[in-house]
Amino acid sequence: MASAAHDVAPGDAGTTLGDAWIRFWFTPADVRPLAVVRILAAALGLLLLWSYVGDLEAWFGPAGMVPADVAAGWRPRFGVSLFDGATTSASLWALFGGTIAAFVALLVGLGSRLAAVAAAVLWASLLHRGPMLTGPADDVISVLLWCLVVGPSSRAWSIDRWLADRMGRRVAESSPWARVSLGLLQVHASALALAAALAQLKGDVWWDGTAAWWLAARPSSLVDATAAYRSSEYLMNAVTHAIVVFEIAFAVGLWVGPLRRPIARAALVAWPLIGVVAGEPLWGLAMAIFAVPASLAGEEPAKRRLVEHGHAELLGRREL
């Protein structure tokens, strides 16, 4: 499996900045990594939606604890919510059911472009209906959904693809829109990781190495490592600084050709671990999804360059 969008980036050796920019954003890319992101984002989104089920009416119902006018005061300036119009229990559950249906359609790849738009809009509406209840995983899923809106994520491992094959329709396995979508995922992955690192470096505890202790001591912490930190200050300092170093390495490494795949594969483990340490495991899983396309990058770009430069015979007759 290959992700061409993640094998060419501004700054790669052997290309001018303009060439790298054009290739990064506009050269057709493999749709399969985007399909994996679609499946994982939809599955995690459904898990987060499940967390609303038990308290949906208590929070947002006609007599709920978060009236629409109160929620509006917490939103960004131009934030709106379709859920504001759900003034009865029936309409609230109908809209919430529609949100679940959009995520299920995205998961199985049924009308994925439309499903991605519907899921992104309805998810944003749900978050804006109760902005004080959202967590970091909710925000990351929102970014993933909007990135999926752009690309043809249903061209692989989907009901759409299965139906196309049944009808004998040819489906291209690469697309310039997949490139744009994968590029957006890479840009946002780097930006989110760098923002997390910069936010942490504003606090003294991340400089003096005690942040790991405070994370472990939080009520939401999933792992009580305070005893281990108490017995070894070096361990506490190492965990604290390792988190920041990894976040910076991830943000930068995605743009360095030789480092891109190794750092992405390390991120598949590191982000969930950081999520557990920070008491935000779903956020860690959501961040790991961003690393999936780069972690799947293979040899396809090298093969394509051979063909482009007239060395197709080196690939063998079967490849062509």
C-alpha positions in Angstrom: 0.0 0.0 0.0 1.3 3.4 -0.8 0.4 7.0 -0.1 2.1 9.2 -2.7 0.9 12.4 -1.0 3.1 11.5 2.0 6.2 10.6 0.0 6.7 14.1 -1.5 6.7 17.2 0.6 8.2 20.7 0.3 11.9 20.4 1.3 12.5 16.9 -0.2 15.9 16.6 -1.8 16.1 16.7 -5.5 13.1 19.0 -6.1 12.5 22.7 -6.2 10.1 24.2 -3.8 7.6 24.9 -6.6 7.9 21.3 -7.9 7.5 19.9 -4.4 4.5 22.1 -3.8 2.7 21.0 -7.0 3.5 17.3 -6.5 2.4 17.4 -2.8 -1.0 19.0 -3.6 -1.9 17.9 -7.1 -0.3 14.7 -8.2 -2.8 11.8 -8.1 -2.5 9.8 -4.9 -3.5 6.3 -3.8 -7.0 6.3 -2.4 -6.5 3.3 0.0 -4.8 5.2 2.8 -7.7 7.7 2.7 -10.1 4.8 3.0 -8.3 3.5 6.1 -8.6 7.0 7.6 -12.3 7.0 6.7 -13.0 3.7 8.5 -11.0 4.6 11.6 -12.4 8.1 12.0 -16.0 6.9 11.5 -15.5 4.1 14.0 -14.0 6.4 16.7 -16.8 9.0 15.9 -19.4 6.3 16.6 -17.7 5.5 19.9 -17.8 9.2 20.9 -21.5 9.4 19.8 -22.3 6.5 22.0 -21.1 8.5 25.0 -23.9 11.0 24.4 -26.7 8.4 24.3 -27.4 8.1 28.0 -27.5 11.8 28.7 -28.6 13.3 25.4 -32.1 14.4 26.6 -30.8 15.4 30.0 -28.4 17.8 28.4 -30.2 19.0 25.3 -33.8 18.0 25.7 -36.7 20.5 26.2 -36.0 20.6 29.9 -32.3 19.9 29.5 -29.5 21.4 31.6 -28.0 23.2 28.6 -30.6 25.5 26.9 -29.8 26.6 23.4 -29.3 30.2 24.4 -26.8 29.2 27.0 -24.9 27.0 24.5 -24.8 29.9 22.0 -22.9 32.0 24.5 -20.1 29.4 24.6 -19.7 29.0 20.9 -17.2 30.7 18.5 -18.5 33.9 17.0 -19.9 32.3 13.9 -20.8 28.9 15.4 -24.2 27.5 14.6 -26.0 24.3 15.4 -28.7 22.4 13.7 -29.6 20.9 17.1 -30.9 24.3 18.2 -34.0 23.5 16.1 -34.6 20.3 17.9 -37.0 21.6 20.5 -38.8 18.4 21.2 -37.6 15.0 22.4 -38.6 13.4 19.1 -36.8 15.9 16.9 -33.7 15.7 19.1 -33.5 12.0 18.8 -34.3 12.1 15.1 -31.4 14.5 14.4 -29.1 12.5 16.6 -30.2 9.3 14.8 -29.4 11.0 11.5 -25.9 11.8 12.9 -25.3 8.1 13.7 -26.6 7.1 10.3 -24.1 9.5 8.6 -21.2 8.0 10.6 -22.4 4.4 9.8 -22.6 5.3 6.1 -19.1 6.8 6.3 -17.8 3.7 8.0 -19.1 1.2 5.4 -18.4 3.6 2.5 -21.9 4.2 1.2 -22.1 7.5 -0.6 -19.0 8.5 1.3 -18.6 12.0 -0.1 -22.2 12.9 0.9 -21.8 10.9 4.1 -18.6 12.8 5.0 -20.3 16.1 4.5 -23.3 15.1 6.5 -21.2 13.6 9.3 -19.0 16.7 9.5 -21.9 19.1 9.6 -23.9 17.1 12.1 -20.9 16.5 14.3 -20.0 20.2 14.4 -23.7 20.9 15.2 -23.6 18.5 18.1 -20.4 20.0 19.5 -21.8 23.5 19.1 -25.0 22.4 20.9 -22.9 21.7 24.0 -19.5 23.3 23.6 -18.7 23.1 27.3 -19.0 19.3 27.1 -16.6 18.7 24.3 -13.2 17.1 24.8 -10.0 17.1 22.7 -11.0 13.9 20.9 -14.2 15.6 19.7 -12.2 18.4 18.1 -9.7 16.1 16.4 -12.5 14.0 14.9 -14.1 17.2 13.5 -10.8 18.0 11.7 -10.6 14.4 10.3 -14.1 14.6 9.0 -13.6 17.9 7.1 -10.4 16.5 5.6 -12.4 13.4 4.4 -15.0 15.7 2.7 -12.4 16.6 0.0 -11.2 13.2 -1.1 -12.9 10.1 -2.7 -12.4 7.9 0.4 -15.0 5.4 -0.8 -13.0 4.2 -3.8 -11.5 1.4 -1.7 -12.9 -1.0 1.0 -16.4 0.3 0.7 -19.9 -0.6 -0.4 -19.6 2.0 -3.1 -16.6 0.2 -4.5 -18.3 -3.2 -4.2 -21.3 -1.9 -6.1 -19.1 -0.4 -8.8 -17.3 -3.7 -9.3 -20.6 -5.5 -9.5 -21.8 -3.2 -12.2 -18.5 -3.5 -14.1 -17.6 0.2 -13.7 -13.9 1.0 -13.7 -12.8 2.9 -10.5 -9.5 4.7 -10.5 -7.4 3.8 -7.5 -5.6 7.2 -7.5 -7.0 10.7 -7.6 -5.7 14.3 -7.3 -8.5 14.9 -4.8 -7.1 12.1 -2.7 -3.8 14.0 -2.8 -5.5 17.2 -1.5 -7.2 15.3 1.3 -4.1 13.5 2.4 -2.2 16.7 2.2 -4.7 18.4 4.5 -4.4 15.5 6.9 -0.6 15.9 7.0 -0.8 19.7 7.4 -3.3 19.4 10.3 -1.4 16.5 11.9 1.8 18.6 12.0 -0.1 21.7 13.2 -1.9 19.9 16.0 1.2 18.2 17.3 3.2 21.5 17.2 0.3 23.4 18.9 0.3 20.8 21.7 4.0 21.0 22.2 4.0 24.9 22.3 1.1 24.9 24.7 2.9 22.6 27.0 6.1 24.6 26.9 4.2 27.6 28.3 4.0 25.7 31.6 6.8 25.4 34.1 6.0 21.8 34.8 7.0 20.8 31.3 10.4 22.5 31.7 11.2 21.2 35.2 10.0 17.6 34.3 7.1 17.3 36.8 4.3 17.4 34.3 4.1 13.5 34.2 3.4 13.5 37.9 0.6 16.0 37.6 -0.9 14.0 34.7 -0.7 10.8 36.7 -2.3 12.4 39.8 -5.4 13.7 37.9 -8.7 11.9 38.7 -9.1 11.2 35.0 -5.7 9.4 34.8 -6.0 5.8 33.6 -2.6 4.8 35.0 -1.5 5.7 38.5 2.3 6.0 38.0 2.8 8.3 41.0 4.5 5.6 43.0 7.0 5.0 40.2 7.7 8.7 39.8 8.1 9.1 43.5 10.8 6.4 43.5 12.5 7.8 40.4 12.7 11.4 39.6 14.6 10.5 36.5 11.7 8.4 35.2 9.3 11.3 35.8 11.5 13.7 34.0 12.1 11.3 31.1 8.4 10.7 30.5 7.7 14.4 30.7 10.4 15.4 28.2 9.8 12.4 26.0 6.2 13.6 25.3 7.3 17.1 24.2 10.2 15.7 22.2 8.0 13.3 20.3 5.3 15.9 19.6 8.0 18.2 18.0 9.6 15.3 16.2 6.2 14.3 14.8 5.4 17.8 13.7 8.7 18.2 11.9 9.4 14.6 10.8 6.3 14.5 8.6 8.0 16.9 6.3 11.3 15.2 6.1 11.3 12.4 3.5 13.5 9.8 5.2 11.9 10.4 8.5 8.2 10.5 7.4 7.4 6.8 7.5 9.4 5.8 10.6 8.0 8.7 12.7 4.5 8.0 11.5 4.8 4.3 12.4 6.2 5.2 15.8 3.2 7.6 16.2 0.7 4.8 15.9 2.0 3.6 19.2 3.2 6.8 20.8 0.0 8.8 20.4 -2.2 6.2 22.1 0.3 5.9 24.9 0.4 9.7 25.4 -3.4 9.6 25.5 -3.3 7.1 28.3 -0.7 9.0 30.2 -2.7 12.3 29.8 -6.0 10.6 30.7 -7.4 11.2 27.2 -7.1 7.8 25.5 -9.7 8.6 22.7 -7.7 11.8 21.9 -4.6 9.7 21.6 -6.4 7.3 19.2 -7.7 10.2 17.2 -4.2 11.7 16.8 -2.9 8.3 15.8 -5.3 8.3 12.8 -3.5 11.2 11.3 -0.3 9.1 11.2 -1.9 6.2 9.3 -1.4 7.5 5.7 2.3 8.3 6.1 2.8 5.0 7.9 1.4 3.1 4.9 3.7 4.8 2.4 5.6 2.4 0.2 7.5 2.2 -3.0 4.9 3.5 -5.4 6.4 7.0 -5.8 9.8 5.5 -6.8 8.1 3.3 -9.4 6.2 6.2 -10.8 9.4 8.3 -11.1 11.0 5.4 -13.0 8.2 5.4 -15.4 8.1 9.2 -15.8 11.9 9.2 -16.6 11.7 6.5 -19.2 12.9 3.5 -17.2 9.7 1.5 -17.2 11.6 -1.6 -18.3 13.3 -1.7 -14.9 10.0 -2.4 -13.3 9.4 -5.6 -15.3 6.8 -6.4 -17.9 4.3 -7.6 -15.3 4.3 -4.3 -13.4 3.3 -2.5 -16.6 
